[in-house]
């Protein structure tokens, strides 16, 4: 017995170092990890979407500007994909983040951050996860202990819910290294206007145009000042505070898809860029993590991918400087401001007397080559400050970037080349001032299998248009401008036939039509009742009634022509912009509860309320000023889709999914144009939800 006990004790003692070593390895891998990942068998996309869209709300995380199935876009635009699913699902916990912005505004650099889901076609497992909060904080340069603790603590509930709802095998991606310079920062000075919104409108237009000119996409927009009811009070020391999520389709395809695909790098995508204006300062501060973080943290050594990263890390500062910004060091500006108040000098970059190039030669072959750096030595009140700016080296060879599209007839392809095909019609010409051609002898009806979205006619003023509609037997529900200058006036009208057609379940969006008085392009447009009825009534389509409405229009509005905007008539009930995009049936519920009409009765953004025969109601609402500007980007001819319709039915307020509604009302829209308004669908959902707050 003594011998057995001695043997067991010896085994136990020998085992202790191994157990301690294993525990130490686990703890170290957790502490030093780049990201936490969950690996699950098969396709769990729907389950994951439900988690991020709905369940995370219960613990304070809200989804902002989701980009589902980016791989479908790759297949459409580049002709192939190695991915079964790749979705970027950015989330943010506003209640937690807002107070932290008053301590260190740089925390916005990962607010939102991406909840990634990715799966390749040739594997049977799906991977989901996010960057570790410690890595985010280290990249941002945040050392404040309160910010670090509160930000990190919020992830405990998020990870616990992910494990509970999804399960799977949990693991950690090791952090290889961080670059010496993790951030790029900028400052922009401006004259303080009477209304800060005037500056924001002008600046955002200039900034977003500069980005799109360089093929960057504004894939997300989050305004902290509007994120919660008490946000203006919490952020009372700021005039404005928002973030952009930025993407570059050509870059993302070559990084996440195609040859040597690295979809796990999508943990960093889209890139968040924060912008804020301290109250009364006349200064806009900007920050964004460098893309070099991607290749350093993940140890990506592929020369072509490294070159792509260096190209963007060089290009983004060039864009910022071109619009009047100056590059600065990565500091907490609130802390620096407090130093000034205390009588100390602030290390602020105001002049650069000279620069010296310092080659980076510390890295070995085990890691990606660090980008060369340029040090700016600044003398400021006797204090020497060193700002490190990225200066990528010249590339000795040209990258063969894949921009192929095997579908020669695809008119929605993004054209990265400056070359254009024969007979190509630019966007500004295609959307505009040319007189519409009558493509059918039967106005508004089906011709060669297609049907026009709108009827176009000679210009008439608002009073004349209203009088003509009334003479035709229609009731006018509202007359309202849909642009800032009032050159686009949308007149919403109905009659008994339209109301009857819209009084069946889920058909309420057909209950009224729109007439656009377009002073900008000098004509009027009327939504075609046959087109709208076929799309919105689905199986309940009543051709006789739709044609009766059309006859009333054509009788009193002579000389109208079919618009160039057309779709195949029989495909309208199942229409979707592209594979994976929403259809009519994919409505979004923006509010639930009793007495929803009472809740919005006195809301200044409610333009009209139309009662339907079945007790439902169709409501037209004014979108936010920033949101509604999308019509100027993709064509004012079709602006009659506003005010945005909401159907209140059986205790639910529903809207047509914005990606569906915009595309069905803009059938000539190309993918390259759609991507320029990537933030709009999410903004529309937020604006319509806010109506019921």
C-alpha positions, 0 to 999 in steps of 0.5 A, spaced: 500 500 500 505 504 501 508 503 495 502 504 491 501 511 495 508 513 493 507 511 486 501 515 485 504 521 489 510 521 484 505 521 478 502 527 481 508 531 483 511 530 476 504 532 473 504 539 476 509 542 472 505 540 466 499 542 468 502 549 470 505 549 464 498 548 460 495 553 464 500 558 463 500 557 456 492 558 455 493 564 460 498 567 455 495 565 449 489 569 452 492 575 454 497 576 448 491 574 443 489 578 437 482 575 436 477 570 439 474 566 434 469 560 434 469 555 429 462 551 428 460 546 423 457 547 417 453 554 415 450 558 421 449 564 417 442 565 419 443 563 426 449 568 427 445 574 424 440 573 429 445 573 434 448 580 432 442 583 429 437 581 435 440 578 441 446 582 442 441 588 443 439 585 450 446 587 452 447 594 449 451 592 443 447 595 437 448 593 429 451 599 425 451 599 417 451 591 416 454 588 410 452 581 409 455 576 404 460 581 401 462 575 397 456 575 393 459 582 391 466 580 389 463 574 385 458 579 381 464 585 380 470 580 379 467 574 376 469 569 382 469 568 389 473 562 394 468 564 399 461 561 401 460 567 406 464 573 408 460 578 412 462 585 416 457 586 422 459 592 426 457 593 433 457 599 438 455 599 445 453 607 445 451 607 453 458 604 455 462 608 450 459 615 450 462 617 457 469 614 455 469 619 449 469 624 455 476 621 457 479 619 451 476 620 444 480 616 441 476 610 443 471 611 438 477 608 433 474 601 434 466 604 435 464 600 432 468 594 431 467 588 427 463 582 428 466 577 423 463 571 420 467 567 414 467 561 411 471 558 405 467 554 399 472 548 400 471 547 408 465 545 412 466 550 418 464 557 419 469 562 423 466 567 427 469 572 432 472 579 433 479 583 435 481 582 443 479 589 446 486 589 449 489 589 442 484 595 440 486 599 446 493 598 444 493 600 437 489 606 439 494 608 444 490 609 450 493 608 457 487 611 461 486 605 466 478 607 467 477 607 459 481 600 459 477 597 464 470 599 462 471 598 455 474 591 456 469 589 461 463 590 456 466 584 452 465 579 457 457 579 456 458 579 449 463 573 449 458 569 454 452 570 449 456 568 443 458 562 447 451 560 449 447 562 443 452 559 438 457 554 442 462 551 437 470 551 439 473 557 442 480 559 440 485 565 440 489 567 434 496 569 436 498 576 436 504 577 432 507 584 433 504 591 432 507 596 428 511 602 431 506 607 429 499 604 429 495 610 428 494 616 423 492 622 425 490 629 422 487 636 424 483 641 420 482 648 422 475 652 420 472 658 421 466 657 426 459 658 423 453 660 426 450 653 425 455 647 426 451 643 421 452 648 416 460 646 416 458 639 417 454 638 411 460 642 407 465 638 410 462 631 409 460 632 402 467 634 400 471 629 404 466 623 402 467 626 394 474 626 395 474 618 398 469 616 392 474 619 387 479 615 389 475 608 389 474 608 397 467 607 399 463 610 405 461 603 408 458 606 415 456 612 418 455 613 426 453 619 429 454 619 437 450 625 438 444 622 435 446 615 438 442 615 445 436 620 447 441 623 452 447 623 447 447 631 447 448 632 454 453 626 455 457 629 450 456 637 451 463 638 451 463 637 443 460 640 437 460 634 433 462 627 434 462 621 428 465 615 425 466 613 418 467 606 416 471 605 410 472 600 405 476 599 398 473 594 394 479 592 390 483 592 396 478 588 400 477 583 394 485 582 393 486 581 401 480 577 403 478 573 397 481 570 390 489 567 390 491 566 397 485 569 400 486 572 408 478 572 410 480 572 417 483 579 416 476 582 415 477 582 423 479 589 422 474 591 416 471 596 415 476 601 417 473 606 423 475 613 422 473 618 428 472 625 427 470 630 433 470 637 434 471 640 441 465 645 443 467 652 440 474 650 438 474 651 430 478 644 430 476 637 427 480 632 430 481 625 426 484 618 427 484 612 424 488 605 425 493 604 419 492 598 415 499 596 416 496 593 423 493 588 419 499 585 416 504 586 422 498 583 427 497 577 422 504 576 420 502 577 412 508 576 408 505 576 401 509 581 397 502 583 393 498 584 399 503 588 403 504 592 397 496 593 397 497 595 404 502 600 403 499 603 397 492 605 402 497 607 408 500 612 403 493 614 399 489 616 405 494 621 408 494 624 401 487 625 401 486 628 407 492 633 406 489 634 399 483 637 403 486 641 407 488 637 413 495 637 417 498 630 419 499 630 427 501 625 432 497 621 436 495 624 443 489 624 447 487 632 445 483 632 451 489 631 456 493 636 452 488 641 452 488 640 460 495 641 460 494 648 456 489 650 462 494 648 467 499 653 464 503 648 460 505 647 453 501 643 448 506 638 443 502 640 437 505 640 430 505 647 427 511 647 423 516 642 420 523 645 419 526 639 416 525 632 416 530 626 416 528 619 413 530 613 418 530 607 414 527 601 418 531 595 419 530 592 425 525 587 423 527 580 421 525 575 415 520 572 421 515 578 420 513 583 415 517 588 413 515 595 417 514 601 412 520 606 412 518 612 417 519 619 416 521 623 423 518 630 423 522 634 429 518 639 432 521 645 436 515 647 440 516 652 446 523 649 448 520 642 447 522 637 442 517 633 439 518 627 434 512 625 430 513 619 426 509 619 419 509 613 414 512 613 408 512 607 404 518 605 400 517 605 392 515 598 389 520 595 384 514 591 381 507 592 379 502 588 382 497 585 377 491 587 381 485 582 379 479 586 377 476 581 372 469 580 370 467 574 366 460 576 365 461 581 359 454 583 359 454 585 366 452 593 366 453 593 374 460 592 374 465 597 378 470 600 373 476 601 376 480 602 370 479 609 366 478 606 360 470 605 358 466 601 353 464 603 347 457 607 347 458 608 355 454 613 358 456 617 364 452 617 370 450 624 370 448 624 363 444 618 364 440 620 369 438 627 366 436 632 363 435 629 356 428 628 354 425 621 356 424 617 350 417 614 349 419 606 348 412 604 347 406 606 344 402 604 350 404 609 355 405 605 362 404 598 359 408 592 358 412 593 351 417 587 349 416 584 356 419 590 360 415 596 363 417 603 365 418 605 372 415 612 371 411 617 366 415 623 365 412 629 362 413 637 361 414 641 367 408 644 370 408 648 377 406 645 383 399 648 383 398 646 376 400 639 378 395 639 384 389 642 380 390 637 375 391 631 379 384 633 383 381 634 376 383 627 374 379 625 381 385 624 386 386 626 393 392 629 395 395 627 401 401 631 402 406 636 398 413 637 401 420 638 398 425 632 398 431 636 397 434 642 401 433 647 396 426 645 394 427 644 387 424 637 388 417 637 390 413 630 392 406 630 391 403 624 394 396 622 391 391 617 392 384 615 390 379 609 392 382 604 387 389 605 390 386 605 397 382 598 396 388 595 393 392 597 399 387 594 404 390 587 403 395 584 408 402 587 406 400 591 400 399 597 403 405 600 400 401 601 393 395 605 397 398 612 394 402 614 388 407 620 387 408 626 382 415 629 382 415 636 380 422 637 378 425 644 377 432 641 377 431 637 371 425 641 368 420 636 368 415 632 372 415 624 373 409 620 376 410 613 379 407 608 374 401 604 377 402 598 373 409 598 375 408 599 383 402 594 383 406 588 380 412 589 385 408 591 391 401 587 390 405 580 389 400 575 388 394 580 389 396 583 383 389 586 380 391 589 373 384 591 371 384 596 377 391 598 376 390 600 369 384 604 371 388 608 375 393 609 369 387 611 365 385 617 369 393 619 369 394 619 362 387 622 360 389 628 364 396 629 363 397 628 355 404 628 352 407 623 358 412 619 356 415 612 358 421 613 363 428 610 361 428 606 368 425 599 366 425 592 369 422 586 366 414 586 368 414 578 370 420 579 374 417 585 378 414 580 384 421 577 385 425 583 384 432 583 387 438 588 386 442 582 386 443 575 389 443 575 396 439 582 396 432 583 399 426 582 396 419 586 397 417 580 402 423 582 406 420 588 410 424 591 416 420 592 423 421 599 425 416 599 431 411 594 435 406 596 440 399 598 440 397 605 438 403 606 434 399 612 430 398 616 436 405 615 438 407 619 432 401 624 431 405 630 433 411 628 430 414 634 425 417 629 421 411 625 419 408 628 412 402 624 411 398 619 414 393 615 410 388 610 413 386 604 409 380 600 409 382 594 413 384 598 419 392 599 417 395 606 415 400 608 410 405 613 413 410 618 409 416 620 413 421 625 412 428 622 413 434 626 416 438 631 412 444 627 411 440 621 409 436 624 404 442 627 400 442 620 397 438 622 391 443 627 389 448 622 388 444 617 384 439 621 380 434 626 382 429 624 377 427 618 381 426 622 388 419 621 388 420 615 392 420 620 398 417 621 403 419 614 405 413 610 406 411 606 413 406 601 413 402 600 420 399 594 420 397 589 426 401 592 431 407 593 427 410 599 423 414 596 417 418 599 412 420 596 405 428 594 406 431 600 403 436 596 399 430 593 395 426 600 395 431 604 393 433 599 387 426 598 385 425 605 384 432 606 381 432 600 376 438 603 372 442 603 378 449 600 377 453 597 383 458 602 383 453 607 384 449 603 390 456 603 393 457 610 394 450 610 398 452 604 402 451 608 409 444 610 407 440 603 408 442 603 415 441 610 416 434 610 413 432 604 418 435 608 424 431 615 421 424 611 421 425 607 428 426 614 431 419 616 428 417 612 434 421 614 439 
